[in-house]
Amino acid sequence: NPLQSLLSSMKHACEILTRDPEGGAARIPFKTFSFLYSYLAGIDGEIPEEETEAFLHRIKEQADQQTGMVLLRNF
C-alpha cells in the first residue's frame, strides 16, 4: 500500500529530524512535514494530489493547535 509506505517513511523522518528526546513525541515543524510528505508523495506518483492536500490540511489543523508542530500521533 503506497500510503502506508509513505506514512512509515514520514514516521522515520520525524524520528530522525525531531529535537525531542528519544521515545518522545518526535515533533517536527508542519512546514518541514508538509515539504517532505509532498515530495515523497510526488515521487511515489500513486497517491492522488487531492488526497495529499486533504491529508496535509487535516494535519495542519492539528499542528495549529500544537504550536505549529506535527506529532507522530497526528498520523
C-alpha positions in Angstrom: 0.0 0.0 0.0 1.7 3.3 -1.1 0.0 5.4 1.6 1.1 3.0 4.4 4.7 3.0 3.0 4.7 6.8 2.8 3.4 7.2 6.4 6.0 4.7 7.6 8.7 6.9 5.8 7.3 10.0 7.5 7.4 8.4 10.9 11.1 7.6 10.4 11.7 11.2 9.1 10.1 12.6 12.2 12.2 10.4 14.5 15.3 11.5 12.7 14.6 15.2 12.4 13.0 15.9 15.8 14.8 17.6 18.7 12.7 15.7 21.2 14.5 13.1 23.3 14.4 9.5 22.0 11.0 7.9 22.7 9.3 11.4 22.9 6.6 12.8 20.7 9.0 13.2 17.7 7.6 16.6 16.9 8.7 18.5 13.7 7.5 21.8 12.3 4.5 21.5 10.0 6.4 23.3 7.2 9.1 20.5 7.2 6.5 17.7 7.5 4.5 19.2 4.6 7.5 19.6 2.4 8.7 16.0 2.9 5.3 14.5 2.6 4.5 16.3 -0.6 7.9 15.5 -2.1 7.7 11.8 -1.2 4.0 11.6 -2.4 5.1 13.2 -5.7 7.9 10.7 -6.2 5.6 7.8 -5.5 3.1 9.0 -8.1 0.3 6.7 -6.9 -1.3 9.0 -4.3 -3.7 11.5 -5.9 -2.8 15.2 -5.3 -6.3 15.8 -3.8 -5.6 13.1 -1.3 -2.3 14.6 -0.4 -3.8 18.1 0.0 -6.7 16.8 2.2 -4.3 14.9 4.4 -2.0 17.9 4.9 -5.0 20.1 5.6 -6.1 17.8 8.5 -2.5 17.6 9.8 -2.2 21.5 9.6 -5.4 21.9 11.7 -3.8 19.7 14.4 -0.4 21.4 14.2 -2.0 24.8 14.5 -3.2 23.7 18.0 0.3 22.4 18.9 2.5 25.5 18.3 2.9 24.6 14.6 4.4 21.2 15.3 3.3 17.8 13.9 3.4 14.8 16.4 3.7 11.2 15.4 0.2 10.5 16.9 -1.3 13.0 14.4 -0.9 10.5 11.6 
